[in-house]
Amino acid sequence: MFLTGRSERYGRMLLKKIKKYFGKEQHQFITPDEFAEYSGIKEEVIDKYLEKTS
């Protein structure tokens, strides 16, 4: 999880927390909007990162 600078294990744990926060099931995805809201990282920063990595 390079966006946060943390390990993959931390990233997986963070995804579980975000899904629980938004009431999502394990198989559901989270959106960049949801990640931005939960993490406090500006959505523009997330969008730029996703553009670079895709």
C-alpha positions in Angstrom: 0.0 0.0 0.0 2.3 2.7 -1.3 -0.2 5.5 -1.0 -0.1 5.3 2.8 3.5 4.1 3.0 2.5 1.1 5.0 2.9 -2.7 4.6 0.6 -4.9 2.6 -0.6 -6.5 5.8 -1.6 -3.1 7.2 -3.4 -2.3 3.9 -5.5 -5.5 4.2 -6.4 -4.6 7.8 -7.3 -1.1 6.8 -9.6 -2.4 4.0 -11.4 -4.5 6.6 -11.9 -1.5 8.8 -13.1 0.7 6.0 -15.6 -2.0 4.8 -16.9 -2.3 8.4 -17.2 1.5 8.7 -19.3 1.7 5.5 -21.3 -1.5 6.3 -19.9 -3.4 3.3 -19.5 -7.2 3.0 -16.2 -8.9 2.4 -16.7 -9.4 -1.3 -17.6 -5.7 -2.0 -15.1 -3.1 -3.1 -14.5 0.3 -1.7 -14.5 3.4 -3.8 -11.8 6.1 -3.9 -14.4 8.5 -2.4 -14.9 6.1 0.6 -11.1 5.7 1.0 -10.7 9.5 1.0 -13.4 10.1 3.5 -12.1 7.4 5.9 -8.4 8.2 5.6 -8.5 12.0 5.3 -6.4 11.9 2.2 -7.7 14.4 -0.4 -9.6 12.7 -3.2 -7.4 14.5 -5.8 -4.3 12.9 -4.4 -5.9 9.4 -4.5 -7.0 10.0 -8.1 -3.5 11.1 -9.2 -2.0 8.0 -7.5 -4.5 5.7 -9.2 -3.8 7.3 -12.6 -0.1 6.6 -12.2 -0.5 3.0 -11.2 -3.1 1.9 -13.7 
